[in-house]
Amino acid sequence: MKRFSDVMREFNNARNFKEKLEEVRAVEAWNQVVTDDIAKNTSPKYIRNGVLHIKAKSPAWAQELSGFTPKLKELLNDYLAAPVVQEIKFSCETFVKAVGGSDAAARPELDDILIGEQEVEEAAETTSSIGDDDLRERLASLIIQSKKLNRWRDTEGWTVCERCGRQIPAAEKGCRGCSSK
């Protein structure tokens, strides 16, 4: 019989958690790397397959920043000490910048959402086999944030996209990823 820590290590390796964590760090690093003016007029959306997607306040901002893509990519990868960002794409979708620097419409205040002690212990146990203290703490924090976000979504009536399985607001028929394909 395998030990739980061995099973979790295999699971983590199979799911590429380390790579996913690096991608999360890349999105979070955006506002740390760019100037205050750029941070106020942009918002990082997500990174997929090495492509960092950034919302810009206007087409002019998107166009201007596109010219600085090589330098921005270099700054981000230097900050992350890894070649995580291969490309940066700017878009001008509906832009709402909250005072805290995140998308107000898309992200609840996770600090106000309570989860049980058992869920916190599960996150700690899931990450207990990771030797690097910083990586273990970041991954445990990411798991807890995910649990809080899922709890908030449940209370807000979110459903699951029939096509891909992502959580979506109840009013939407499909997720944005599926509808753009």
C-alpha positions in Angstrom: 0.0 0.0 0.0 1.3 3.5 -0.9 1.7 6.2 1.6 -0.6 9.2 1.3 2.4 11.5 0.8 3.6 9.3 -2.2 0.2 9.4 -3.8 0.0 13.2 -3.4 3.5 13.6 -4.8 2.4 11.5 -7.9 -0.8 13.5 -8.1 1.1 16.9 -7.9 3.6 15.8 -10.6 0.8 14.5 -12.8 -1.1 17.8 -12.5 2.0 20.0 -13.0 1.2 21.9 -9.8 4.7 23.5 -9.8 4.2 24.8 -13.3 0.7 26.0 -12.4 2.1 27.8 -9.3 4.7 29.5 -11.5 1.9 30.7 -13.8 -0.1 32.1 -10.8 3.1 33.9 -9.6 3.4 35.4 -13.1 -0.1 36.8 -13.0 0.5 38.1 -9.5 3.9 39.6 -10.4 2.4 41.9 -13.1 1.6 44.8 -10.8 5.0 44.3 -9.0 7.0 44.6 -12.2 5.2 47.3 -14.1 5.1 51.0 -13.3 2.3 52.4 -11.1 0.8 54.1 -14.2 0.7 50.8 -16.2 -0.7 48.9 -13.2 -3.6 51.5 -12.9 -4.5 51.1 -16.5 -4.1 47.3 -16.9 -5.3 44.2 -15.1 -3.7 40.7 -15.5 -6.4 38.1 -16.5 -4.6 34.7 -16.7 -1.8 32.8 -18.3 -2.2 29.8 -20.4 0.5 27.9 -22.3 3.0 30.6 -21.5 0.8 33.4 -22.9 0.0 36.1 -20.3 -3.3 37.8 -21.1 -3.7 41.4 -19.9 -6.7 43.7 -20.0 -5.9 47.2 -20.9 -8.1 50.3 -20.1 -8.3 51.4 -23.7 -7.2 50.4 -27.2 -4.5 53.1 -26.9 -3.0 51.5 -23.8 -3.1 48.0 -25.4 -1.4 49.3 -28.5 1.2 51.3 -26.6 2.1 48.3 -24.3 2.3 45.9 -27.3 5.4 47.8 -28.3 7.0 47.0 -25.0 6.1 43.3 -24.9 9.7 42.0 -25.2 10.9 44.3 -22.3 7.8 43.4 -20.2 8.3 39.7 -20.8 12.0 40.0 -19.8 11.2 41.9 -16.6 8.5 39.4 -15.6 10.8 36.4 -16.3 13.7 38.0 -14.5 11.4 38.7 -11.5 10.2 35.1 -11.5 13.7 33.7 -12.1 12.2 31.4 -14.7 11.1 31.6 -18.4 7.3 31.3 -17.5 6.0 34.1 -19.8 6.6 33.3 -23.5 4.2 35.9 -24.9 2.0 38.7 -23.6 -1.4 39.6 -25.3 -3.3 42.7 -24.5 -7.1 43.1 -24.9 -9.6 45.9 -24.2 -12.5 44.0 -22.7 -14.7 45.7 -20.1 -12.3 47.1 -17.7 -13.0 47.6 -14.0 -10.1 48.3 -11.7 -10.8 48.0 -8.0 -8.9 50.0 -5.4 -7.1 46.9 -4.3 -5.8 46.2 -7.8 -8.0 43.3 -8.8 -11.1 42.9 -10.9 -13.9 44.1 -8.7 -16.6 42.3 -10.7 -14.7 39.0 -11.0 -13.2 38.6 -7.5 -14.9 38.6 -4.1 -13.0 39.6 -1.0 -11.7 36.2 -0.1 -10.4 37.3 3.3 -14.0 37.7 4.4 -15.0 34.1 3.4 -14.6 31.6 6.2 -13.7 27.9 5.7 -13.5 25.2 8.3 -10.4 24.1 10.2 -10.6 20.7 8.5 -10.3 22.3 5.1 -7.2 24.3 6.3 -5.7 21.0 7.7 -6.5 19.3 4.3 -4.5 22.0 2.5 -1.6 21.6 4.9 -1.7 17.8 4.6 -1.8 18.0 0.8 1.3 20.1 0.7 3.2 18.4 3.6 5.4 16.4 1.2 6.8 19.5 -0.5 10.3 20.2 0.9 10.6 23.9 -0.1 9.0 25.9 2.7 8.1 28.8 0.5 6.6 26.7 -2.2 4.7 24.6 0.3 3.2 27.7 2.0 2.3 29.3 -1.3 0.6 26.1 -2.6 -1.3 25.7 0.7 -2.4 29.3 0.4 -3.5 28.8 -3.2 -5.5 25.7 -2.2 -7.2 27.7 0.6 -8.0 30.6 -1.7 -9.5 28.1 -4.2 -11.7 26.6 -1.5 -12.9 30.1 -0.5 -13.6 31.1 -4.1 -15.5 27.9 -4.7 -17.5 28.5 -1.5 -18.3 32.1 -2.6 -19.3 30.8 -6.0 -21.6 28.2 -4.5 -23.4 30.9 -2.4 -23.7 33.2 -5.4 -25.4 30.4 -7.4 -22.7 29.7 -9.9 -23.2 26.6 -12.1 -20.9 24.4 -14.1 -20.3 24.9 -17.9 -21.8 22.0 -19.7 -19.1 22.0 -22.3 -15.8 22.3 -20.2 -16.8 21.9 -16.6 -15.6 25.4 -15.4 -17.7 27.3 -12.9 -19.7 30.1 -14.4 -22.2 32.7 -13.1 -25.8 31.3 -13.1 -26.9 33.9 -15.7 -24.4 32.6 -18.3 -25.1 29.7 -20.6 -21.5 28.8 -21.1 -18.1 30.0 -20.0 -16.2 32.8 -21.9 -13.5 30.3 -23.0 -16.0 28.0 -24.7 -18.1 30.8 -26.2 -15.0 32.4 -27.8 -14.1 29.2 -29.7 
